[in-house]
Amino acid sequence: MTIRRFFLSSSAVQKSTVRRHASLSPPASSVDCACSHFGLRDLSTGSGAASRSADISKRGCAGAGPGFAEHSRSPSAAGRHRGGASAVYAHGTGRGPTTPDGKALLFGSDRGADEKWSLWRINLDGSGAVELTPGERMQRDRAHVADLAPDTVYYSARRISEASSAVYAAPAIEPGHEREVYRDSKPGFLTDVSHDGKQGLFLRHPSRSENYLLLLDLASGETRPLYPGSGKVTIFGAKFSRDARTIYVATDGGGEQAWLLALDANSGKEKARYVEKHPTVASIPAIAVAKSGEALALSIDAGNRAEIRLLAARTLKPRAQVTMPLGEGFVSDFSEDGKRFIALWSTPRSPTDAWAVDAKTGKPAALRKEARPSLKELPAMETSITAIKARDGLKLPINVSLPKNRSGRLPVIVSYHGGPAGSSRIRWSAISAFFIGQGYAWVEPNVRGSGGFGRAFEEADNGQGRLAAFEDIELTGRWAASQPWADPSRVVVFGGSYGGYTVLVGLTRMPKLWRAGVDLFGVANLKTFMATTSGLIREVFLLEFGDPDKDGAFLDSISPLKDVEKIVAPLFVYAGANDPRVPRSESDLIVRALHERDVPVEYMVADNEGHSLAHKENLIQFLARSARFLEQHVGSATAPRAASE
């Protein structure tokens, strides 16, 4: 097989730069935290950097890959000053990533993708880079700078080994003392700061399905509960109105539908409510509030795709319809005059780009005008969404992408997302585009536990429900193998983070189904993983998987390492040396066990990556090596013609 080289183009490997909340996958919600991929929600389909850090929340932004955090990394000023590779993401400040005077940018940088983020400031001309938080290395979340208090930056943070989170204040111009404003014994995130810099919104996050919103006095550190008044709910995000009299809360209300509530900041009384009805189950991972006070923009996560809603700020009634291409993305900030807002969007044929949306008419316009000739080298593909029924009748959505100019039966890659509560969405993915270009069919199931399909579906894999999710893995794999375009003797299981764990589950529990596997930083032993992962992820996974002290026998029973002798298919394994979510030791365990049994295994470790595959040279090496590994053990595929041919 001749490996097509279109993936070498920089435009073809662009990824969305959104970090996610706590998940094995990295996060992305309006909560913009710092804990992403196995962590609590999306390892996601792969996007990750500026986001909500850990996929704690399974509600996140866009994904670029198979379910792991693909943080956008570049040699920043921070990286140069430190003398080493670093991950970088831009911080929103309440008015976008720039400071209130529009002259500087705030960003976060870690070392070697270890997710211990420090905050930096740099002038827009590239000069004057200064590290604002040179002290203790912690997992710092999104920076917030209030328009009327531009000298102070506020953020939530935590030691990477701890679940406890705190809100800090630090100078926004030069390095200085970090003042602890508030500390919570549970995970939590500062989601917004009021226009005058006097109040903050803190989202307490004991688990994905139990969240609490607190109003925080940024001077005294005192808090007041805002929502919910009772019961357990998921809160996707929260924002102040410009005058801080109204607080907008995105939530599921403890049920299946996505709501946006307008709450009175003083009384907590509900002033207005928007209920998302189409789709009937969804989440709202991002809220943008116009400074003019007239409009709101919402990102809608419909599980396998994203949509946008434009509402009147006072009544929460639809203001105009926004129609974006079928794909994945999220809303960013409004312009200063409130007439436009930015949406970042990708489709299977187009990497993430910025669009400007008219806040009155809802009409979107792509901002990129220059040609991207390398995209014409991509083979034409057909993308569709289907669904099958699980054994208990639960509907399991599946995304299918096929080479358009194909012939005969194709080898199939079945790619499982991370999270576990991430989801596979219709989007741009350099990895899937590459393998489709090699002649593979690419199938992405959303098994129970995936986010964006409602509260019940997401919680269906918790604890003992994991066993039903294993049945979904087998069912969706066998469905893919039975399709008329599939060669059932050449089916590959593929995934990253929790998706990597899924790969190992598939190879141990249904070994005859798969010809080979590709595992990116997957968990081999749940007990050793829980002992070595970050404190935030461990806390959230106590409900998702179980408590090692109380549920040790169950965790042993669902750990792939226990059944490693059942693996007979060749396995390609990738790990980042500095991974704080799924430490490299988990990959070492499975590779060592397969070597001892003489099962074909190839191991790629990237010294400058963490829970990520973000450096271009590493992505190219991964694609080349994994493709040749599959060619050797699965057989050659026939590469389709490029769309321009």
C-alpha positions as CSV (number, residue, x, y, z in Angstrom):
1,M,0.0,0.0,0.0
2,T,1.3,3.5,-0.8
3,I,0.5,5.9,2.0
4,R,-1.0,9.1,0.7
5,R,0.8,12.1,1.9
6,F,-1.9,14.7,2.1
7,F,-1.7,14.7,5.9
8,L,1.7,16.4,5.8
9,S,-0.1,19.7,5.0
10,S,-0.4,22.0,8.0
11,S,-4.0,22.9,7.0
12,A,-4.9,19.2,7.0
13,V,-3.8,18.7,10.6
14,Q,-5.4,21.7,12.1
15,K,-7.3,20.9,15.2
16,S,-9.8,22.7,17.3
17,T,-8.3,24.2,20.4
18,V,-10.8,23.7,23.1
19,R,-10.1,22.2,26.4
20,R,-12.6,20.2,28.3
21,H,-13.6,19.5,31.8
22,A,-12.7,16.4,33.6
23,S,-12.4,13.4,31.5
24,L,-10.0,11.1,30.2
25,S,-10.4,13.1,27.3
26,P,-9.8,16.9,27.6
27,P,-12.8,19.2,28.1
28,A,-14.8,22.0,26.6
29,S,-17.7,23.7,28.1
30,S,-18.5,27.1,29.1
31,V,-16.9,26.0,32.3
32,D,-13.6,26.1,30.6
33,C,-11.7,24.1,33.0
34,A,-8.5,22.3,33.0
35,C,-9.0,18.7,33.4
36,S,-9.9,16.9,30.2
37,H,-9.8,13.5,28.7
38,F,-10.2,10.3,30.6
39,G,-11.1,12.6,33.0
40,L,-14.5,13.2,33.1
41,R,-15.9,13.7,29.9
42,D,-14.7,13.8,26.4
43,L,-11.1,12.4,25.9
44,S,-13.2,13.5,23.4
45,T,-13.3,12.9,20.1
46,G,-10.4,14.6,20.4
47,S,-9.9,18.2,20.8
48,G,-8.7,19.7,23.7
49,A,-6.5,22.4,24.5
50,A,-8.1,25.5,25.5
51,S,-10.9,23.8,27.0
52,R,-12.4,22.6,29.8
53,S,-9.8,20.7,30.8
54,A,-10.7,17.4,31.7
55,D,-13.5,16.1,30.2
56,I,-15.0,16.0,33.5
57,S,-17.9,17.2,32.2
58,K,-18.9,15.3,29.3
59,R,-20.1,18.3,27.7
60,G,-17.5,19.8,25.8
61,C,-16.5,21.4,22.7
62,A,-15.1,20.0,19.6
63,G,-13.0,17.0,19.0
64,A,-10.4,16.4,16.4
65,G,-9.5,12.9,16.8
66,P,-10.5,9.5,18.1
67,G,-11.2,10.4,21.6
68,F,-8.1,11.9,23.1
69,A,-7.0,15.3,23.9
70,E,-5.3,16.8,20.9
71,H,-4.2,20.1,22.5
72,S,-3.0,22.6,20.0
73,R,0.6,23.2,20.9
74,S,3.1,25.6,19.5
75,P,6.5,26.9,20.6
76,S,5.2,29.9,22.5
77,A,7.1,32.6,24.2
78,A,6.6,30.7,27.4
79,G,8.1,27.6,25.9
80,R,11.1,29.5,24.6
81,H,11.7,31.1,28.0
82,R,11.5,27.8,29.8
83,G,13.8,26.1,27.3
84,G,11.4,23.2,26.6
85,A,8.3,22.2,24.7
86,S,5.1,23.4,26.2
87,A,1.4,23.3,25.5
88,V,-0.3,26.6,25.0
89,Y,-4.0,27.7,25.0
90,A,-5.6,31.2,24.9
91,H,-7.6,32.2,27.9
92,G,-10.9,34.0,27.6
93,T,-11.2,37.1,29.8
94,G,-14.8,37.9,29.7
95,R,-14.3,39.7,26.4
96,G,-12.3,37.1,24.5
97,P,-8.7,36.2,25.0
98,T,-7.6,39.8,25.0
99,T,-7.3,42.1,28.0
100,P,-9.9,44.8,28.5
101,D,-7.7,47.4,26.7
102,G,-7.4,45.2,23.7
103,K,-3.6,45.4,23.8
104,A,-2.5,42.0,25.2
105,L,-3.4,38.4,25.2
106,L,-3.6,36.0,28.2
107,F,-2.7,32.4,27.7
108,G,-1.8,29.3,29.6
109,S,1.3,27.3,29.2
110,D,2.5,24.0,30.7
111,R,5.7,22.0,30.4
112,G,5.8,19.0,28.1
113,A,1.9,18.7,28.1
114,D,1.9,17.9,31.9
115,E,-1.3,20.2,32.3
116,K,0.3,22.2,35.1
117,W,-0.8,25.4,33.6
118,S,0.8,28.8,34.3
119,L,-0.8,32.0,33.2
120,W,1.1,34.3,30.8
121,R,0.5,37.8,29.3
122,I,1.9,38.9,25.9
123,N,1.3,42.0,23.8
124,L,-0.5,41.4,20.5
125,D,2.6,42.3,18.6
126,G,4.4,39.4,20.2
127,S,6.5,41.5,22.6
128,G,6.5,41.7,26.4
129,A,5.9,38.1,27.3
130,V,5.6,37.8,31.1
131,E,4.6,34.9,33.3
132,L,2.0,36.1,35.8
133,T,2.0,32.9,38.0
134,P,5.6,31.8,38.3
135,G,5.0,30.2,41.7
136,E,3.7,26.8,42.6
137,R,2.9,24.7,39.5
138,M,-0.8,23.9,39.5
139,Q,-3.6,23.0,37.2
140,R,-4.9,26.5,36.5
141,D,-8.2,27.0,34.6
142,R,-9.4,29.8,32.4
143,A,-8.4,33.4,33.3
144,H,-11.0,36.1,33.9
145,V,-10.3,39.8,33.9
146,A,-13.1,42.2,34.5
147,D,-13.5,45.2,32.2
148,L,-13.7,47.6,35.2
149,A,-11.0,45.9,37.2
150,P,-8.3,45.2,34.6
151,D,-5.3,44.9,37.0
152,T,-6.4,41.6,38.5
153,V,-6.8,38.2,37.0
154,Y,-9.1,35.6,38.6
155,Y,-9.0,31.8,38.0
156,S,-9.7,28.5,39.7
157,A,-6.9,26.0,40.2
158,R,-5.9,22.8,42.0
159,R,-2.8,20.8,42.7
160,I,-2.9,18.0,40.1
161,S,-2.9,15.3,42.8
162,E,-5.8,16.8,44.7
163,A,-9.6,17.1,44.0
164,S,-10.0,20.2,46.1
165,S,-10.2,23.4,44.1
166,A,-9.7,27.1,44.9
167,V,-10.2,30.5,43.3
168,Y,-7.2,32.8,43.2
169,A,-6.6,36.4,42.4
170,A,-3.3,37.6,41.0
171,P,-1.9,40.8,39.3
172,A,-2.8,40.9,35.6
173,I,0.2,43.1,34.5
174,E,3.3,41.7,36.2
175,P,4.1,38.7,38.4
176,G,2.9,39.1,41.9
177,H,1.3,37.3,44.9
178,E,-1.4,34.8,44.3
179,R,-4.2,35.4,46.8
180,E,-6.5,32.5,47.6
181,V,-10.0,33.9,47.5
182,Y,-12.0,30.7,48.2
183,R,-11.4,27.0,48.6
184,D,-13.8,24.1,48.2
185,S,-13.1,20.6,49.3
186,K,-14.6,19.3,46.0
187,P,-13.7,19.9,42.4
188,G,-14.9,23.2,41.0
189,F,-14.5,25.9,38.4
190,L,-14.7,29.7,38.2
191,T,-17.1,30.1,35.3
192,D,-17.4,33.9,35.1
193,V,-16.5,37.3,36.8
194,S,-18.9,40.2,36.8
195,H,-18.2,43.3,34.7
196,D,-17.1,45.3,37.8
197,G,-14.9,42.5,39.1
198,K,-16.7,42.2,42.5
199,Q,-18.4,38.9,42.0
200,G,-17.7,35.5,40.5
201,L,-19.6,32.4,39.7
202,F,-18.2,29.1,41.1
203,L,-19.5,25.8,39.8
204,R,-19.0,23.1,42.4
205,H,-18.6,19.7,40.7
206,P,-18.7,16.7,43.0
207,S,-19.7,14.5,39.9
208,R,-20.9,15.0,36.4
209,S,-24.5,14.6,37.4
210,E,-24.4,16.6,40.7
211,N,-23.4,20.3,40.3
212,Y,-24.0,23.4,42.4
213,L,-23.7,27.1,41.4
214,L,-22.4,29.5,44.0
215,L,-22.2,33.3,43.9
216,L,-18.8,34.3,45.1
217,D,-17.7,37.6,46.7
218,L,-14.3,38.1,45.2
219,A,-13.2,40.4,48.0
220,S,-14.3,38.5,51.1
221,G,-14.4,34.9,49.7
222,E,-18.0,34.5,51.0
223,T,-20.3,32.4,48.9
224,R,-24.1,32.1,48.5
225,P,-25.9,29.1,46.9
226,L,-27.7,30.1,43.7
227,Y,-28.8,26.9,42.0
228,P,-30.3,24.3,42.4
229,G,-32.6,25.0,45.3
230,S,-33.0,21.2,45.8
231,G,-32.2,18.0,44.0
232,K,-29.4,16.9,41.8
233,V,-28.8,18.6,38.4
234,T,-26.0,18.9,35.9
235,I,-24.9,22.5,35.2
236,F,-23.2,23.0,31.9
237,G,-22.1,26.6,32.5
238,A,-23.1,30.0,33.9
239,K,-22.6,33.6,32.9
240,F,-23.4,37.1,34.3
241,S,-25.4,39.7,32.4
242,R,-23.4,42.9,31.9
243,D,-25.1,44.6,34.9
244,A,-24.7,41.4,37.0
245,R,-28.4,41.6,37.9
246,T,-29.1,38.4,35.9
247,I,-27.3,35.1,35.9
248,Y,-27.7,32.8,33.0
249,V,-27.5,29.1,33.9
250,A,-27.3,26.2,31.4
251,T,-28.6,23.0,33.0
252,D,-30.5,19.8,32.5
253,G,-32.7,20.6,35.6
254,G,-32.1,17.1,36.7
255,G,-34.0,15.7,33.6
256,E,-33.4,15.0,30.0
257,Q,-33.8,18.4,28.3
258,A,-31.4,21.2,28.1
259,W,-32.5,24.5,29.8
260,L,-31.2,28.0,29.9
261,L,-32.4,29.8,33.0
262,A,-32.3,33.5,33.7
263,L,-32.0,33.9,37.5
264,D,-32.3,37.1,39.5
265,A,-28.8,37.5,41.1
266,N,-30.2,38.7,44.4
267,S,-33.1,36.4,45.1
268,G,-32.2,33.5,42.8
269,K,-35.8,33.7,41.4
270,E,-36.3,32.4,37.9
271,K,-37.0,35.3,35.5
272,A,-37.2,33.4,32.2
273,R,-36.5,30.0,30.8
274,Y,-35.5,28.5,27.4
275,V,-36.0,24.8,26.8
276,E,-34.3,23.1,23.9
277,K,-36.9,20.9,22.2
278,H,-35.2,20.0,18.9
279,P,-33.3,17.8,19.7
280,T,-35.3,16.7,22.7
281,V,-32.1,15.6,24.5
282,A,-28.9,17.8,24.4
283,S,-26.6,19.9,26.4
284,I,-25.5,23.6,26.3
285,P,-21.7,23.6,26.6
286,A,-21.2,27.3,25.9
287,I,-23.0,30.6,26.5
288,A,-22.0,34.0,24.9
289,V,-23.6,37.2,26.3
290,A,-23.6,40.4,24.3
291,K,-22.5,43.5,26.2
292,S,-25.3,45.4,24.6
293,G,-27.6,43.3,26.8
294,E,-29.8,42.4,23.8
295,A,-28.7,38.9,22.8
296,L,-27.3,35.5,23.9
297,A,-25.8,32.8,21.8
298,L,-25.8,29.1,22.9
299,S,-23.8,26.1,21.7
300,I,-26.1,23.0,21.5
301,D,-24.4,19.7,21.9
302,A,-26.7,17.2,20.2
303,G,-24.4,14.3,20.8
304,N,-23.3,13.6,17.2
305,R,-23.4,17.2,15.9
306,A,-23.5,20.7,17.2
307,E,-26.0,23.5,16.6
308,I,-26.3,27.2,17.6
309,R,-29.2,29.1,19.2
310,L,-29.6,32.9,19.2
311,L,-31.9,34.2,21.9
312,A,-33.2,37.6,23.2
313,A,-31.4,38.2,26.5
314,R,-34.4,39.4,28.5
315,T,-37.1,36.9,27.5
316,L,-34.9,34.0,26.3
317,K,-37.1,33.7,23.3
318,P,-35.5,32.8,19.9
319,R,-34.2,35.9,18.2
320,A,-33.2,34.4,14.8
321,Q,-32.4,31.0,13.4
322,V,-28.7,30.2,12.9
323,T,-28.0,27.5,10.3
324,M,-24.4,26.1,10.3
325,P,-23.1,23.3,8.2
326,L,-23.4,19.8,9.6
327,G,-20.5,19.5,11.9
328,E,-19.1,20.4,15.3
329,G,-18.3,23.7,16.9
330,F,-19.2,26.3,19.6
331,V,-19.9,29.9,20.1
332,S,-17.3,32.3,21.3
333,D,-17.6,36.1,22.1
334,F,-19.8,38.9,20.8
335,S,-18.3,42.0,19.2
336,E,-18.1,45.0,21.4
337,D,-21.2,46.5,19.8
338,G,-23.1,43.2,20.1
339,K,-23.9,43.1,16.3
340,R,-21.9,39.9,15.6
341,F,-20.6,36.9,17.5
342,I,-17.9,34.3,16.6
343,A,-18.5,30.6,16.1
344,L,-15.6,28.2,15.6
345,W,-16.8,25.3,13.4
346,S,-15.5,22.2,11.6
347,T,-17.0,19.7,9.1
348,P,-15.6,16.4,7.8
349,R,-14.2,18.3,4.8
350,S,-13.0,21.5,6.6
351,P,-10.8,22.0,9.7
352,T,-12.0,24.3,12.4
353,D,-12.4,27.9,11.2
354,A,-13.9,31.1,12.5
355,W,-17.3,32.3,11.3
356,A,-19.0,35.6,12.1
357,V,-22.8,35.4,12.8
358,D,-25.1,38.4,12.5
359,A,-26.7,38.8,15.9
360,K,-29.9,40.2,14.3
361,T,-30.5,37.9,11.4
362,G,-28.5,34.8,12.5
363,K,-26.8,34.7,9.1
364,P,-23.3,33.1,9.3
365,A,-20.3,34.1,7.2
366,A,-17.0,32.3,7.0
367,L,-14.1,34.6,7.9
368,R,-11.4,32.7,6.1
369,K,-11.1,33.8,2.5
370,E,-7.7,32.4,1.3
371,A,-7.6,29.2,-0.6
372,R,-6.6,25.9,1.1
373,P,-5.4,23.8,-1.8
374,S,-4.1,21.0,0.3
375,L,-7.7,20.1,1.3
376,K,-8.3,19.2,-2.4
377,E,-5.9,16.3,-2.0
378,L,-8.3,14.7,0.5
379,P,-10.3,11.8,-1.1
380,A,-14.0,12.5,-1.3
381,M,-16.0,10.9,1.5
382,E,-19.6,10.1,2.3
383,T,-20.7,10.8,5.9
384,S,-23.9,9.6,7.4
385,I,-25.6,9.1,10.8
386,T,-27.5,6.0,11.6
387,A,-28.6,4.1,14.8
388,I,-29.1,0.6,16.0
389,K,-30.9,-0.9,19.0
390,A,-29.0,-2.4,21.9
391,R,-30.1,-5.7,23.4
392,D,-32.3,-3.8,25.9
393,G,-33.8,-1.6,23.2
394,L,-31.6,1.5,23.8
395,K,-30.9,3.5,20.7
396,L,-27.1,3.6,19.8
397,P,-26.2,6.4,17.4
398,I,-23.4,5.6,14.9
399,N,-21.4,7.9,12.5
400,V,-20.2,6.3,9.3
401,S,-17.6,7.8,6.9
402,L,-16.7,5.9,3.7
403,P,-14.5,6.7,0.7
404,K,-16.7,7.9,-2.0
405,N,-14.7,6.4,-4.8
406,R,-14.5,2.9,-3.3
407,S,-14.6,-0.5,-4.8
408,G,-15.1,-3.9,-3.2
409,R,-15.3,-4.6,0.5
410,L,-13.2,-2.3,2.8
411,P,-11.2,-2.9,5.9
412,V,-13.0,-1.1,8.7
413,I,-11.8,0.9,11.7
414,V,-14.3,1.1,14.5
415,S,-13.3,4.1,16.6
416,Y,-14.6,4.6,20.2
417,H,-14.4,8.0,21.8
418,G,-13.0,8.9,25.2
419,G,-14.6,10.3,28.2
420,P,-16.3,8.0,29.0
421,A,-18.9,10.7,28.6
422,G,-17.5,12.2,25.5
423,S,-19.2,11.6,22.1
424,S,-18.2,11.1,18.5
425,R,-19.5,14.0,16.5
426,I,-19.6,14.8,12.8
427,R,-16.5,17.0,12.5
428,W,-13.1,17.5,11.0
429,S,-10.5,14.9,12.1
430,A,-7.1,14.6,10.6
431,I,-6.8,11.0,11.8
432,S,-10.1,9.7,10.3
433,A,-9.5,11.7,7.1
434,F,-6.1,10.1,6.8
435,F,-7.3,6.5,7.2
436,I,-10.3,7.1,4.9
437,G,-7.7,8.3,2.4
438,Q,-5.9,5.0,2.8
439,G,-9.1,3.1,1.8
440,Y,-10.6,2.3,5.2
441,A,-14.2,2.7,6.3
442,W,-14.4,4.7,9.5
443,V,-17.2,3.9,12.0
444,E,-17.8,5.9,15.3
445,P,-20.4,4.4,17.7
446,N,-21.8,6.3,20.6
447,V,-22.5,3.6,23.1
448,R,-24.3,4.1,26.4
449,G,-22.5,6.6,28.6
450,S,-21.9,9.0,25.7
451,G,-22.7,12.7,26.4
452,G,-25.1,14.8,24.5
453,F,-27.9,12.2,24.3
454,G,-29.5,12.9,27.6
455,R,-28.9,12.4,31.3
456,A,-30.2,8.8,31.4
457,F,-28.1,7.7,28.4
458,E,-25.0,9.3,29.9
459,E,-25.5,7.7,33.3
460,A,-26.4,4.3,31.9
461,D,-22.7,3.0,32.1
462,N,-22.1,4.0,35.7
463,G,-20.9,1.3,38.0
464,Q,-22.4,-2.1,37.1
465,G,-23.8,-0.5,33.9
466,R,-20.3,-0.8,32.5
467,L,-21.1,-4.4,31.6
468,A,-24.0,-3.3,29.4
469,A,-21.7,-0.8,27.7
470,F,-19.4,-3.7,26.9
471,E,-22.3,-5.4,25.2
472,D,-22.8,-2.2,23.2
473,I,-19.2,-2.4,22.1
474,E,-19.6,-5.9,20.7
475,L,-22.9,-5.1,19.1
476,T,-21.7,-2.0,17.3
477,G,-18.5,-3.8,16.2
478,R,-20.5,-6.7,14.8
479,W,-22.9,-4.3,13.1
480,A,-19.9,-2.6,11.3
481,A,-18.5,-6.0,10.3
482,S,-21.9,-7.0,8.8
483,Q,-22.3,-4.0,6.4
484,P,-22.2,-4.6,2.7
485,W,-19.2,-2.3,2.3
486,A,-17.2,-4.1,5.1
487,D,-14.7,-6.9,4.9
488,P,-15.7,-8.8,8.1
489,S,-12.3,-10.4,8.4
490,R,-10.5,-7.0,8.6
491,V,-12.1,-5.0,11.4
492,V,-9.9,-2.9,13.6
493,V,-10.8,-1.5,17.0
494,F,-9.4,2.0,17.6
495,G,-9.6,4.6,20.4
496,G,-7.9,6.9,22.8
497,S,-8.1,7.5,26.5
498,Y,-11.3,5.8,27.6
499,G,-11.5,4.8,24.0
500,G,-8.1,3.1,24.5
501,Y,-9.6,1.3,27.4
502,T,-12.4,0.3,25.1
503,V,-9.9,-1.1,22.6
504,L,-8.4,-3.3,25.4
505,V,-11.9,-4.4,26.5
506,G,-12.8,-5.4,22.9
507,L,-9.6,-7.4,22.4
508,T,-10.0,-9.3,25.7
509,R,-13.8,-9.9,25.8
510,M,-14.5,-10.4,22.1
511,P,-11.1,-11.4,20.6
512,K,-12.5,-13.1,17.5
513,L,-14.2,-9.9,16.3
514,W,-11.1,-7.9,15.7
515,R,-8.2,-8.3,13.3
516,A,-6.0,-5.7,15.1
517,G,-6.2,-2.8,17.6
518,V,-4.9,0.7,18.0
519,D,-4.8,1.9,21.6
520,L,-3.9,5.5,22.5
521,F,-3.2,5.9,26.2
522,G,-5.8,3.4,27.3
523,V,-6.3,2.2,30.9
524,A,-5.1,-1.4,31.5
525,N,-5.7,-1.7,35.2
526,L,-8.4,0.4,36.8
527,K,-7.0,0.1,40.3
528,T,-3.5,1.3,39.4
529,F,-5.1,4.0,37.2
530,M,-7.2,5.3,40.1
531,A,-4.1,5.4,42.3
532,T,-2.0,7.4,39.8
533,T,-4.4,9.7,37.8
534,S,-5.1,13.3,38.8
535,G,-7.1,14.0,41.9
536,L,-9.9,15.6,40.0
537,I,-10.4,12.7,37.7
538,R,-10.2,10.2,40.5
539,E,-12.9,12.1,42.5
540,V,-15.3,12.1,39.5
541,F,-14.6,8.5,38.6
542,L,-15.6,7.2,42.0
543,L,-19.2,7.4,40.7
544,E,-18.4,6.5,37.1
545,F,-16.4,3.3,37.8
546,G,-16.4,2.7,41.5
547,D,-14.3,3.3,44.7
548,P,-11.1,1.2,44.7
549,D,-11.5,0.7,48.5
550,K,-15.1,-0.4,48.3
551,D,-15.4,-1.8,44.8
552,G,-12.0,-3.3,44.3
553,A,-13.3,-6.7,43.2
554,F,-15.5,-5.1,40.5
555,L,-12.7,-2.8,39.2
556,D,-10.5,-5.9,39.0
557,S,-13.2,-7.7,37.0
558,I,-13.5,-5.0,34.4
559,S,-9.7,-4.3,34.1
560,P,-8.4,-5.6,30.7
561,L,-5.0,-6.6,32.2
562,K,-6.8,-9.4,34.1
563,D,-7.7,-11.0,30.8
564,V,-4.6,-10.1,28.9
565,E,-4.0,-13.7,28.0
566,K,-7.1,-13.6,25.8
567,I,-5.6,-10.9,23.5
568,V,-4.5,-12.5,20.2
569,A,-4.8,-9.6,17.8
570,P,-1.8,-7.4,17.0
571,L,-1.9,-4.1,18.9
572,F,-0.4,-0.7,18.2
573,V,0.0,1.3,21.4
574,Y,0.7,5.1,21.8
575,A,1.4,7.0,25.0
576,G,2.5,10.5,26.0
577,A,5.4,10.4,28.4
578,N,4.0,13.2,30.6
579,D,0.4,12.1,30.7
580,P,-1.2,13.2,34.0
581,R,-4.6,11.6,33.3
582,V,-3.7,8.1,32.1
583,P,0.0,7.8,33.1
584,R,2.3,6.1,30.7
585,S,2.6,3.2,33.2
586,E,-0.8,2.0,32.1
587,S,0.5,1.5,28.5
588,D,3.7,0.0,29.8
589,L,1.6,-2.7,31.6
590,I,-0.2,-3.9,28.5
591,V,2.9,-3.7,26.2
592,R,4.9,-5.7,28.7
593,A,2.2,-8.3,29.0
594,L,1.9,-8.8,25.3
595,H,5.7,-9.0,24.8
596,E,5.8,-11.8,27.3
597,R,3.3,-13.7,25.3
598,D,4.8,-12.9,21.9
599,V,1.7,-11.1,20.7
600,P,2.7,-8.6,17.9
601,V,2.8,-5.2,19.5
602,E,4.4,-1.9,18.5
603,Y,4.9,0.9,21.1
604,M,5.2,4.6,20.3
605,V,6.0,6.9,23.2
606,A,6.2,10.7,22.6
607,D,8.5,12.4,25.1
608,N,7.0,15.8,24.6
609,E,3.3,14.8,24.9
610,G,0.9,14.2,27.7
611,H,-2.7,13.1,27.3
612,S,-2.3,14.4,23.8
613,L,-1.2,13.9,20.2
614,A,-0.7,17.5,19.3
615,H,2.8,18.1,17.9
616,K,2.7,17.9,14.1
617,E,5.8,15.7,13.9
618,N,4.2,13.3,16.4
619,L,1.0,13.1,14.6
620,I,2.8,12.4,11.3
621,Q,4.9,9.7,13.0
622,F,1.8,8.1,14.6
623,L,-0.2,8.0,11.3
624,A,2.8,6.6,9.3
625,R,3.6,3.9,11.9
626,S,0.1,2.9,12.7
627,A,-0.8,2.7,9.0
628,R,2.1,0.5,8.2
629,F,1.4,-1.7,11.3
630,L,-2.2,-2.2,10.1
631,E,-1.0,-2.9,6.5
632,Q,1.3,-5.6,7.9
633,H,-1.3,-7.3,10.1
634,V,-4.6,-6.4,8.4
635,G,-3.6,-6.2,4.8
636,S,-3.4,-3.5,2.1
637,A,-6.3,-1.3,1.4
638,T,-7.0,0.4,-1.9
639,A,-6.6,4.1,-1.6
640,P,-9.5,6.1,-3.2
641,R,-8.9,8.9,-5.7
642,A,-8.5,12.4,-4.3
643,A,-11.5,14.8,-4.7
644,S,-9.5,16.9,-7.2
645,E,-8.6,13.9,-9.4
